[in-house]
Amino acid sequence: MKILVVGAGPAGMMAAIHAINNDNQVTIIEANGSLGKKLLLTGNGRCNIANNKPNYQLIKILHNGKFMTKILNNFDINFIHEFYANKGLDLVEEVDNKLYPITQKSASVLDVFKDYLNELNITVRYNSRLDNFKLENGKITSLIINGKTEYYDHIIFASGGLSFPNIGSDGHIHNLLKANNIKYSDNYPVEAPLFSNDKIVKDKELLGLSFKDVKLSLYSSQSAKIIDSIRNDLIFTHKGLSGPGALILSETVYKLIEQNKSPYLAICFLNDLKQSKLAEIIANSDQSIRNVLYDYLPKRLVNYMLNINNIDPHTHTKQVSNLNKEKLYEAIYRFKIQIDQVAPLKQAFITGGGISLDELSDESLVLHKITNLSLCGEMLDIHGPIGGYNLLIAQVTGAFAGSYVKTLKKD
Ligand SMILES: Cc1cc2nc3c(=O)[nH]c(=O)nc-3n(C[C@H](O)[C@H](O)[C@H](O)COP(=O)(O)OP(=O)(O)OC[C@H]3O[C@@H](n4cnc5c(N)ncnc54)[C@H](O)[C@@H]3O)c2cc1C
């Protein structure tokens, strides 16, 4: 059989590696001039390759995780460990079961893929873009690649989501499928920076300032109840907030904005020192308020908080009024920031939504309506939070789609 894989991200490469056997000739086409461009960017170049949690937990955590049951029963986390160990790359586990290559480099993950592709003689054609395909009686009969018609027996689409379109995943194939009546769940940004028009952002005084392990509590203006709360790192950007803390909450924030529920965050900048303890330190101090706070918080933040509360930084702690102290505690422990927008999809790390799972068999990842077409990876309506879940989804759906195609015989 002649098999075409469209897209050389982790899903497409896995699919090709698992589809090949003596009877199958497998070709990958990739619109970029090289393999795995997005893969190289992952985990800040360290590549959080997967998550080491057992299947039952993964199924609960992932959006549409139930659909993954059969896939994970065939390709679980042990498969991932073995896939890399076979090429001499061990994975190490970090906090929250995140797995990284022992080298801490995404390039070594890509090297493993290159090694398999070479060893298995899989043809990769670069700068080759799928423009269109022709559908007749529920089958793809021909495809237009770089303007020329080509013919394949079975096709696997692994063209990614819609985020970071400048490195390949531009949604063109999603549109082709939609045009052929394939059901689609609306897209939305997941793991995206948060934008705010609040003074703290507009002033730019904190621009670029990052915080380790702050507590973020998410509220909506319609209720005093906490919607979500996490401890993680945060950075102030030109337009608002980024860093893992902001990215993790972005999916829920997006949904609150969609429902006009005006989300805001309360930031606790000082997790490790209780308010009562800080109050005691201030009460017993013989310094200026600024110098006491400098011992616990970044200078830029202290200066900003004193400034917005009209407190002279040189005021002796004994001279700071109780009202001003309360204002400071509010700012340090419960700084409120309204979130007006989540960054657009192209800036998000992950695409929410995608090809509806109703369209696919969970036994094969073949489309019900196009019987010689399989799909895998981020183009599907499955995703997870930060933590290696999305690369895991890409790899196991790719392996599952490929290994099913390997069992097919030419009509
Ligand atoms: C900055 C960043 C960091 C991330 N870090 C992590 C992380 O640490 N851990 C994690 O789990 N996830 C991470 N992710 C998410 C993860 O990278 C993706 O979920 C994953 O790459 C999806 O794999 P894929 O193979 O489905 O798609 P992609 O990796 O996007 O690959 C799709 C490929 O298809 C090609 N293509 C598209 N259209 C066509 C066409 N018409 N013709 C030919 N080729 C085409 C594209 O050029 C692309 O190479 C990160 C994402 C970003 C943007």
The ligand as an SDF file (V2000), in Angstrom:
LIG
                    3D

 53 58  0  0  0  0  0  0  0  0999 V2000
    5.9100   27.1290   22.3790 C   0  0  0  0  0  0  0  0  0  0  0  0
    5.2550   25.8070   22.6340 C   0  0  0  0  0  0  0  0  0  0  0  0
    5.7180   24.9990   23.6500 C   0  0  0  0  0  0  0  0  0  0  0  0
    5.0880   23.7680   23.9190 C   0  0  0  0  0  0  0  0  0  0  0  0
    5.5990   22.9700   24.9020 N   0  0  0  0  0  0  0  0  0  0  0  0
    4.9990   21.7690   25.1470 C   0  0  0  0  0  0  0  0  0  0  0  0
    5.5390   20.8840   26.1250 C   0  0  0  0  0  0  0  0  0  0  0  0
    6.6140   21.1380   26.7130 O   0  0  0  0  0  0  0  0  0  0  0  0
    4.8700   19.7090   26.3580 N   0  0  0  0  0  0  0  0  0  0  0  0
    3.7300   19.3740   25.6700 C   0  0  0  0  0  0  0  0  0  0  0  0
    3.1680   18.3010   25.9410 O   0  0  0  0  0  0  0  0  0  0  0  0
    3.2400   20.1590   24.6840 N   0  0  0  0  0  0  0  0  0  0  0  0
    3.8570   21.3370   24.4030 C   0  0  0  0  0  0  0  0  0  0  0  0
    3.3780   22.1300   23.3940 N   0  0  0  0  0  0  0  0  0  0  0  0
    2.2910   21.5900   22.5300 C   0  0  0  0  0  0  0  0  0  0  0  0
    2.8610   20.5940   21.5120 C   0  0  0  0  0  0  0  0  0  0  0  0
    4.0070   21.1300   20.8960 O   0  0  0  0  0  0  0  0  0  0  0  0
    1.8190   20.2450   20.4380 C   0  0  0  0  0  0  0  0  0  0  0  0
    0.6440   19.7870   21.0720 O   0  0  0  0  0  0  0  0  0  0  0  0
    2.3490   19.1720   19.4920 C   0  0  0  0  0  0  0  0  0  0  0  0
    3.4850   19.6410   18.7840 O   0  0  0  0  0  0  0  0  0  0  0  0
    1.2730   18.7210   18.4950 C   0  0  0  0  0  0  0  0  0  0  0  0
    1.8390   17.7810   17.6430 O   0  0  0  0  0  0  0  0  0  0  0  0
    1.2480   17.5290   16.1790 P   0  0  0  0  0  0  0  0  0  0  0  0
    2.2010   16.5800   15.5190 O   0  0  0  0  0  0  0  0  0  0  0  0
   -0.1730   17.1760   16.2770 O   0  0  0  0  0  0  0  0  0  0  0  0
    1.3160   18.9440   15.4630 O   0  0  0  0  0  0  0  0  0  0  0  0
    2.5930   19.8810   15.0750 P   0  0  0  0  0  0  0  0  0  0  0  0
    3.7310   19.6260   16.0000 O   0  0  0  0  0  0  0  0  0  0  0  0
    2.0400   21.2510   14.9830 O   0  0  0  0  0  0  0  0  0  0  0  0
    2.9740   19.3480   13.6460 O   0  0  0  0  0  0  0  0  0  0  0  0
    2.1340   19.5190   12.5370 C   0  0  0  0  0  0  0  0  0  0  0  0
    2.9930   19.6010   11.2880 C   0  0  0  0  0  0  0  0  0  0  0  0
    2.1460   19.5810   10.1380 O   0  0  0  0  0  0  0  0  0  0  0  0
    2.6810   20.4440    9.1720 C   0  0  0  0  0  0  0  0  0  0  0  0
    1.6100   20.8640    8.2430 N   0  0  0  0  0  0  0  0  0  0  0  0
    0.5190   21.6120    8.5460 C   0  0  0  0  0  0  0  0  0  0  0  0
   -0.2470   21.7890    7.4450 N   0  0  0  0  0  0  0  0  0  0  0  0
    0.3800   21.1540    6.4310 C   0  0  0  0  0  0  0  0  0  0  0  0
    0.0760   20.9860    5.0350 C   0  0  0  0  0  0  0  0  0  0  0  0
   -1.0140   21.5290    4.4780 N   0  0  0  0  0  0  0  0  0  0  0  0
    0.9440   20.2570    4.2700 N   0  0  0  0  0  0  0  0  0  0  0  0
    2.0550   19.6990    4.8400 C   0  0  0  0  0  0  0  0  0  0  0  0
    2.3980   19.8500    6.1430 N   0  0  0  0  0  0  0  0  0  0  0  0
    1.5630   20.5650    6.9360 C   0  0  0  0  0  0  0  0  0  0  0  0
    3.2310   21.5960    9.9860 C   0  0  0  0  0  0  0  0  0  0  0  0
    4.2370   22.3150    9.2700 O   0  0  0  0  0  0  0  0  0  0  0  0
    3.7950   20.8890   11.2150 C   0  0  0  0  0  0  0  0  0  0  0  0
    5.1690   20.5900   11.0960 O   0  0  0  0  0  0  0  0  0  0  0  0
    3.9650   23.3620   23.1240 C   0  0  0  0  0  0  0  0  0  0  0  0
    3.4960   24.1930   22.0990 C   0  0  0  0  0  0  0  0  0  0  0  0
    4.1290   25.3970   21.8460 C   0  0  0  0  0  0  0  0  0  0  0  0
    3.6220   26.2710   20.7240 C   0  0  0  0  0  0  0  0  0  0  0  0
  1  2  1  0
  2  3  1  0
  2 52  2  0
  3  4  2  0
  4  5  1  0
  4 50  1  0
  5  6  2  0
  6  7  1  0
  6 13  1  0
  7  8  2  0
  7  9  1  0
  9 10  1  0
 10 11  2  0
 10 12  1  0
 12 13  2  0
 13 14  1  0
 14 15  1  0
 14 50  1  0
 15 16  1  0
 16 17  1  0
 16 18  1  0
 18 19  1  0
 18 20  1  0
 20 21  1  0
 20 22  1  0
 22 23  1  0
 23 24  1  0
 24 25  2  0
 24 26  1  0
 24 27  1  0
 27 28  1  0
 28 29  2  0
 28 30  1  0
 28 31  1  0
 31 32  1  0
 32 33  1  0
 33 34  1  0
 33 48  1  0
 34 35  1  0
 35 36  1  0
 35 46  1  0
 36 37  1  0
 36 45  1  0
 37 38  2  0
 38 39  1  0
 39 40  1  0
 39 45  2  0
 40 41  1  0
 40 42  2  0
 42 43  1  0
 43 44  2  0
 44 45  1  0
 46 47  1  0
 46 48  1  0
 48 49  1  0
 50 51  2  0
 51 52  1  0
 52 53  1  0
M  END
$$$$
